Amino acid sequence: MTGWNVRDVPDQRGRTAVVTGANSGIGYVTARELARRGARVVLACRSDRRGGAAVDRLGGEVPGADVRFRPLDLADLGSVREFAAAYRGADDRLDLLVANAGVMALPQGRTADGFETQFGVNHLGHFALTGLLMPALLATPGARVVSVSSVLHRLANIDIDDLHSERPYRRWIAYGRSKTANLLFVHELARRLAATGSDLVAASAHPGYAATNLMTAGPKMEGRRAAELFMDAGSRFFALSPEAGALPTLYAATAPGVRPDSFTGPSVLGRRGSPAKASRAGWTRNDTAGRRLWEASERLTGVTYDALKV
C-alpha cells in the first residue's frame, strides 16, 4: 500500500461500476479514474443537469470513456427503487458499487420518506440501493461494495432508540451518527457475506479533509454567509484536492487483496498521504449494534437482503 497512487489503479476493462454522487468532488474523480482504466461507469446523481454536465466533462477528459448518467435521489426511496429497477433491466452485471454521495451538517430536515436527512441520505438511501442491487453484485465474481465514511464518525455512535436525532437535533452529531452507520453497515454486511460464503467484498474508506462542496452546503441552505465563506476558505487553503481525497476510495475499490470490513484513509494522521489502514472507533465493529442497525434499516426502508439471511 506504501506510495499507492492513481497510476496503480488496475485495468478495469470488462468491469461495470456505479458511483453515487459522481457529478463532483471525490465521486467525480473516482468515476473518471475508473473510466480511464476501462470500466463502464454509471454516474448516479440527483440532478439531471449536473449529472449530464459531468458526463460531458468526463468524456472530454477521457476520450472514448464508457460513461452514462442515471438519476438517483437518495433522499427518496421511490427514486432509489426506480434506479435499481432500471439498472437491473439494462445491465447483467455489477462489479463495483461506490456509495459515495452524502450530505454534511445540514439544518434539521426530513427526506421524502420522513427520515432525518443526514441519516436518510448517508445511510438509509445507500442501504436500500445496495440491497436492491445485491442480486447483481452477488452474481458477479469478485464484486465489491465500497462505502465512503468519514473520520468524523468519531463524533458520535448511533443511538438505536433515536435514529433520527430528535433528542435534540445537533447537526454535527447527526452527521457523525450517519458516518458511524456507514461503517456499521459495512461491518454487518461483511459478516453476513462471510456467513453465506460469498466472495463479494464490503469495504469502506474516507477521504481525510478533502475539498468538496459538502462543507458549504449547510451554511448556504441557511443563508449563513460568514460560515459559508469560512468553510470555503478552509477547503481552499487546507483541504486535500478531490484527486488526493479520492485515492482511499479508489484503493478500496480496485487494489488487490482488500479485506472485508477494512477501512482505508490517508496515511498521514488520517489527513493526507497515500492510502493506508485507517483507525476507527471501536463501536463501529460492534456485532450487536450492527445487527440492530441492519434490522432497523430493513424495517424503515422495506428493503430486505433475502440472500443474506443469517
N, C-alpha and C positions, 0 to 999 in steps of 0.2 A: 504493500500500500504506500510505502515511502515514496514521495515525489510523484505520485499518480496525478496525471493531468488530462486535459481533454483529448490530447493526442493518443492516450491509452484506451479510449473507448473502443471496444472490439467491433469488428464487422457486424453490422446489423441487417445485412441483406436477407430477405425472406422472413423477417420478423415484423409484426404489427404491434404498434403501441398506441395507447390512449393516454393523453396528458391533459388533466383538468387545469383550468386557469392558464392556458398556454398562450394567451394573447399578449402577455407582457412579463417582465421580470424573469425570475428563475424558471418559471414554467415555459416561457418562450425559448429561452436558451436551451433548456432540456430538450424540447421538441426539435429545435434546429439541429442540435448536435446528433440526436438520434437519426434525423433525416439525412444529415451529412454522411453518416455511416451506412446509409442504405435502407433504413427502416421505413416502412409505410406508417405515417403518423396521423392520428386523428386529433385535432385541436378541439377540445371540448370546452367551450366558453359560453358565458351568459349572454354577451352582446353580439348580435349578428354583425353589426358594423365593425366592432373591434376584432372579432374573430376573422371576418373576411379580410380586413386590413393586415392581420398577422399572417394569413396565408400568402397574401401578395408580397409582403415584406420577406417572408421566409423563402419564397420562390426566387426572389431577386438575389438573396444571399447564397442560396444553394440551388443553382440552376438544375432543373430536372428532378428536384425533390418530389417525392410522392406524399403530398400532404393534403389534407382536406379539413374543413371546418364542419362541426356539427353542434347545434345549440344544446347547452346544458345549463340549467339553473339549479344549483344545489340547494337553494332556499325554497324549492318547490318540488315535492316528491312526484307530482304529476309529470314535471319536466324530466326528472330522473328516470321515471318509468318509460317515457317516450324515447329518451335517448337510448336506453338499453334495448328496447324493442326494435328500434331502427337499426342498431348495431348488429343485433342477432340476426336480423333479416337480411343484412348485406354482407356480413363477414363470417367466415367459418373458423377463424382462429383469433386468439388474443394472447400475445406473448408477454405483454407488459402493460400494467395499469399503474400510472403515476398519479396518486391522489395529492395533487399539489395546490389546488385552489384553496383560498381561505380568506377570512376577514380577521381584523385585529382591533381590539379595544374600541368597539363601536358603542354608541349610546344604546340604552336598553331598547330592544325591539323584538319582533316576532317574525318568523318565517311564514310562508303561505299556509303551513300546516300547524301553526301555533307554537313552534319550538322557539326557545331563546335563540337569537340569531347566530351567535358565535358557535354554540353547541350544535345548532341545527345545520349550519353550513359546513363547519370544520369537521364535525364528526358524523352526525346522522345522515347527511346527504351522501357522504362517501361510503358510509356503512351500507346504505341502500344500494348505491351504484355497484359496489364490489359484489354484494350478494346477487344482484340481478345479472351481473356478468360472470359470476362464478362458473356456470357450466362451460363457457368458452375458455376460461382460464384453466380449468381442470382438464379440459380436452386437449390442451396444447402442451406438449412436453417441454419442460424447462421454463415454464412461465413464472413471472414474478409480479408481486404487488408491492409497491413502494409508497409508504405514507410519509408525507413531509410534515414533521412536527417542529418543535422549537425548543431552544434552551429555556425559554420562559415557561415550559411545562412545570418547572420547579416552583412557580408562583403558587400553585395550588393543586392538591389532589382533588379528584372528583368527590362530590357529595351525592351518593346514590339516592338520598332522600330529597335532594334539591338540585336535580339535573339541569333545571332551567334558571338557576341562580336567582331565586326570588327572595332570599332571606339574608341580607338585602342584595340588590344588584350592584356589583362593583366591576367595572368593565375589564380591568386587568386581571382580576381574579377569575372572571368568567372566561377570559382568553386562556389563562393558564390551565383551567379545568378542561377546556376543549382540546388543548395540546396534550395534556395527560391522557385524555380519551383516545387520541390518535395512537399513542404508544401502547395503551392497554388493549386497544383493538388489535394491533399487530401481534401483541403477546398472546392473546387468546386465539387469534386466527392461526398463528404458528403452532400452538398447542393442538388445535383441532386437526390441522393438516397432518401433523405428525401422527396423531392417533388413527387417522384413516389411511396412512401410508402414502399420501400424495407427495410428489416431488415439487409441487408449487411452493415457491419461497416467498414468505411475507417478511419484509424488512422495512426499516424506517431510516430517515435521515433528517438533518436540519442544516440550514444554510449559514449558521452564525448570524452576524449582524450584516445583512445584505441590503443593498439599496433597492427597495421596491416601493410601490405606491400604498402598501398596507399601512405604513406609519402615519400617513397624512389623511387617510380615508375618514377616520373618526372625527378629527377636528374639522375637516371640510364639511361633513354632514351637519355639524352643529354651528357652523359659521365662526369657529374659534380661530380667527386668522393668525393670532400670535402663536398659538400652539402649532398650527399648520406650518408656519414659517420656521419654527424651532425644529420640528421634526424633519422638515425638508433640508435644513442646514446640516443636521446630524447625518442624514443619509448622504449628502454630497461630500462632506469633509471626512467622515469617519467610517462609513459603511463600505463593505466589500462591493465590488461590481456584481451585477447579475451573473456575469460569466464565472466569477470566482464562487459566488454563492451557489451556483448550480452544480458544482463539482461533487459534493457529497451525494446528491440525488443521482447524478449520472453514475457514480461509483456503485451505489446500492442497486441501481437498475441494470448495470451491464457487466461489472467486473466479475471475473471467475471466482468461485469459492465464497461468495457472500452467504453468510449463515442466516438461517431463520431467526427472526426476532432480534437481529443485530440493529445497532443504532450508529449511524455514521455522521460525522460532522467535521469541521475544520480542525486541523491538528494543534494549532497554537492557541491554547486557552479557550478552545471552542469558538474562536472568533475569526481566524484566518489560517492560511496554510493549506496543504494538501489534505485530502480526506483521510480520516483516522477513526478508530473506535471512539465513540463519544460517551461521556458519563451521563448517567440518567438517575433520576430519583428512584429509590427502592420501591416506592409504591407502584411504579409502572410495570413491575414484574410480579405483582400480587395475583395469584391464580384466582382467589375468591372474588376480588374486585373485578378482574377481567371477565369472569363468568357472569357476575351480576350485571355489569355494564352491557354485555352481549345480550343477555336475556331482556333487559330493559330496551335496548335498541331494536331488537326484533319486535317487541310489543309496540313501541312507538311508531316504527316505520311500516310495520306489516310485512317486512321482507324477512323471510326465513331461509337459512342456509341448510336446505334439506340434505344435501350431500355430505354435510359435515356434522351431522348429529352424533354426539358422543355421550 
